[in-house]
Amino acid sequence: MAQKSWANWSGWVKCSPKKVETPTSEEDLSGIVRRARGTVRVAGSGHSFTPLVETDGTIIKMDGLTGVELFSFDKRQVDVAGGTTISALGLPLKDYDLALANQGDIDKQTITGAIATGTHGTGRALGSLSTQLAAFRLVTANGDVLRCTPDENTDVFEGGRVSLGALGVMSQVRLRCRPAYKLEEHVYPMEVGHCLNRLDAFDDANRHFEFFWFPYADHVIVKTLNETQKGAPDPRPPELRSMRSAENKVMQLACEAGRFIPFLRASLQRYLTTASGESTRVRWSCEAFPSPRTVLFNEMEYAIPAEHGADCVREIAAFIRGRRINVMFPIEFRRVAEDDIWLSPFYGRPSVTISVHQYGKQRYKKLFDGCEAIFRAYGGRPHWGKLHSLTAADFAELYPRWDDFLALRQRLDPDGKFLNPHLKSVFGVS
Ligand SMILES: Cc1cc2nc3c(=O)[nH]c(=O)nc-3n(C[C@H](O)[C@H](O)[C@H](O)COP(=O)(O)OP(=O)(O)OC[C@H]3O[C@@H](n4cnc5c(N)ncnc54)[C@H](O)[C@@H]3O)c2cc1C
């Protein structure tokens, strides 16, 4: 019980909990949850922009519960302790000749924090990290430990794979993996119209396809990752990765310049789109997915039905340019496969995700309010960990299994131990 303040990655969510607990075993965790009075929130790495963790009650940090064990080589499944970060998974999995099927664009999150919000990467045939769950162990409000699989506590497994930490604390997850693999990355600029008119073809031709669009530029930066047998250096321990890449330094300078001299932004954005030209490199998957992100920002992201992706992103860029919004970050466009997880933004529909970012030293309200109206007109569902203004009534319309989740939450946590003000607003609990 040491630290009594908590802040998220961008520094915009801060709180002063009465207690901060760091359990070192599942039994310890269960005792802490059982004995806790007031609100209990479990924290991962604090990489959510929404106030999911904020509380003046108890914060449970999972740093004391880490590690990876092989469960079955034949089934390619591993057991991962709840506080393990995605970056700490890469090397142990590689030692078992295994890897995750997909990852997002950073690996600092804990595996359970990422799963709790439906964190995803890109790829037409690939779902979010939550779809890679084979089983999990959940410490519920009264301290009981539930083993949740497709056959045991089935409804908790079905509904709990994206649960915002509202059903309990995942002490361990069992992940489905695949044989270790290498990815060849190809990054290059492309004219916007050419890209948006051929999205399906690019999604079909690449295991992972995404693009970044500086909205004042008329080209996008395309990034593809495809499996390869070519040689690659052995994965390096994550802590040796350079945290201050040249790319981030240039981005920081551009953000500061754009902030104080807004008329520079269009030429800066055109420069940033084409400056690095074309590049390719081959790496093991755990090193190929994440990129260092050292320039602080806030973010909004919505999942849109895939067929509306091109129209929606065009409208977002037109809104930013039309209102001359001072933003230096690119719009990010990714593809995610549909799933059947009750609170997954990808429930029942192949989706694209469109993200807008604002530099951490600049206000985001005008940008995010305008973009959110456009996302909502396309039936978008917000990323749970990224900023949005939706409440229970909105979610009830967006999620066919919403009432099932509410009933499950009420059954597992009738006194609302895991509910903070943000989650009360999300779930419509007074
Ligand atoms: C720089 C940056 C890049 C990002 N890139 C991506 C990306 O590529 N793709 C994407 O989809 N998202 C991305 N995100 C969003 C991020 O992945 C999610 O917000 C994720 O939930 C953060 O994980 P975390 O470990 O930091 O969890 P936190 O933000 O600390 O917590 C998130 C939620 O998980 C719950 N939780 C944490 N641990 C547990 C547990 N053991 N049991 C139950 N619930 C738990 C918390 O209570 C909370 O509700 C990015 C965020 C940042 C800041």
The ligand as a Tripos MOL2 file, in Angstrom:
@<TRIPOS>MOLECULE
LIG
   53    58     1     0     0
SMALL
NO_CHARGES

@<TRIPOS>ATOM
      1 C1         -0.2940    5.0520  -26.9880 C.3       1 LIG1
      2 C2         -1.5250    4.1710  -27.0320 C.ar      1 LIG1
      3 C3         -1.7010    3.2890  -28.0730 C.ar      1 LIG1
      4 C4         -2.8220    2.4700  -28.1250 C.ar      1 LIG1
      5 N1         -2.9630    1.6040  -29.1800 N.ar      1 LIG1
      6 C5         -4.0710    0.8520  -29.2700 C.ar      1 LIG1
      7 C6         -4.2720   -0.0470  -30.3660 C.ar      1 LIG1
      8 O1         -3.4100   -0.1960  -31.2370 O.2       1 LIG1
      9 N2         -5.4310   -0.7330  -30.4310 N.ar      1 LIG1
     10 C7         -6.4150   -0.5860  -29.5010 C.ar      1 LIG1
     11 O2         -7.4700   -1.2070  -29.6270 O.2       1 LIG1
     12 N3         -6.2380    0.2060  -28.4190 N.ar      1 LIG1
     13 C8         -5.1070    0.9170  -28.2890 C.ar      1 LIG1
     14 N4         -4.9310    1.7280  -27.1940 N.ar      1 LIG1
     15 C9         -5.9280    1.6710  -26.1090 C.3       1 LIG1
     16 C10        -5.5160    0.6180  -25.0740 C.3       1 LIG1
     17 O3         -5.1250   -0.5690  -25.6800 O.3       1 LIG1
     18 C11        -6.6970    0.2790  -24.1460 C.3       1 LIG1
     19 O4         -7.2030    1.4350  -23.5630 O.3       1 LIG1
     20 C12        -6.3080   -0.7570  -23.0870 C.3       1 LIG1
     21 O5         -7.4560   -1.0730  -22.3500 O.3       1 LIG1
     22 C13        -5.2140   -0.2740  -22.1390 C.3       1 LIG1
     23 O6         -4.7470   -1.3560  -21.3720 O.3       1 LIG1
     24 P1         -4.1260   -1.1040  -19.9330 P.3       1 LIG1
     25 O7         -3.3920   -2.3290  -19.4890 O.co2     1 LIG1
     26 O8         -3.3960    0.1520  -19.9080 O.co2     1 LIG1
     27 O9         -5.4570   -1.0170  -19.0420 O.3       1 LIG1
     28 P2         -6.0680    0.2240  -18.2440 P.3       1 LIG1
     29 O10        -6.2360    1.3470  -19.1660 O.co2     1 LIG1
     30 O11        -5.3160    0.4360  -17.0080 O.co2     1 LIG1
     31 O12        -7.5020   -0.3910  -17.9000 O.3       1 LIG1
     32 C14        -8.4310   -0.6180  -18.9380 C.3       1 LIG1
     33 C15        -9.6250   -1.3950  -18.4100 C.3       1 LIG1
     34 O13        -9.2260   -2.7310  -18.1260 O.3       1 LIG1
     35 C16        -9.6440   -3.0910  -16.8150 C.3       1 LIG1
     36 N5         -8.7090   -4.0850  -16.3110 N.ar      1 LIG1
     37 C17        -7.3780   -3.9480  -16.1740 C.ar      1 LIG1
     38 N6         -6.8620   -5.0850  -15.6530 N.ar      1 LIG1
     39 C18        -7.9040   -5.9260  -15.4590 C.ar      1 LIG1
     40 C19        -8.0290   -7.2430  -14.9210 C.ar      1 LIG1
     41 N7         -6.9590   -7.9240  -14.4950 N.pl3     1 LIG1
     42 N8         -9.2620   -7.7890  -14.8720 N.ar      1 LIG1
     43 C20       -10.3670   -7.1190  -15.2920 C.ar      1 LIG1
     44 N9        -10.2970   -5.8740  -15.8040 N.ar      1 LIG1
     45 C21        -9.0900   -5.2980  -15.8850 C.ar      1 LIG1
     46 C22        -9.6300   -1.7720  -16.0540 C.3       1 LIG1
     47 O14       -10.4240   -1.8250  -14.9060 O.3       1 LIG1
     48 C23       -10.1830   -0.8260  -17.0930 C.3       1 LIG1
     49 O15       -11.5840   -0.9130  -17.1210 O.3       1 LIG1
     50 C24        -3.8070    2.5470  -27.0980 C.ar      1 LIG1
     51 C25        -3.6300    3.4310  -26.0310 C.ar      1 LIG1
     52 C26        -2.4940    4.2450  -25.9960 C.ar      1 LIG1
     53 C27        -2.3120    5.1960  -24.8440 C.3       1 LIG1
@<TRIPOS>BOND
     1     1     2 1
     2     2     3 ar
     3     2    52 ar
     4     3     4 ar
     5     4     5 ar
     6     4    50 ar
     7     5     6 ar
     8     6     7 ar
     9     6    13 1
    10     7     8 2
    11     7     9 ar
    12     9    10 ar
    13    10    11 2
    14    10    12 ar
    15    12    13 ar
    16    13    14 ar
    17    14    15 1
    18    14    50 ar
    19    15    16 1
    20    16    17 1
    21    16    18 1
    22    18    19 1
    23    18    20 1
    24    20    21 1
    25    20    22 1
    26    22    23 1
    27    23    24 1
    28    24    25 2
    29    24    26 1
    30    24    27 1
    31    27    28 1
    32    28    29 2
    33    28    30 1
    34    28    31 1
    35    31    32 1
    36    32    33 1
    37    33    34 1
    38    33    48 1
    39    34    35 1
    40    35    36 1
    41    35    46 1
    42    36    37 ar
    43    36    45 ar
    44    37    38 ar
    45    38    39 ar
    46    39    40 ar
    47    39    45 ar
    48    40    41 1
    49    40    42 ar
    50    42    43 ar
    51    43    44 ar
    52    44    45 ar
    53    46    47 1
    54    46    48 1
    55    48    49 1
    56    50    51 ar
    57    51    52 ar
    58    52    53 1
@<TRIPOS>SUBSTRUCTURE
     1 LIG1         1 GROUP 0 **** ****
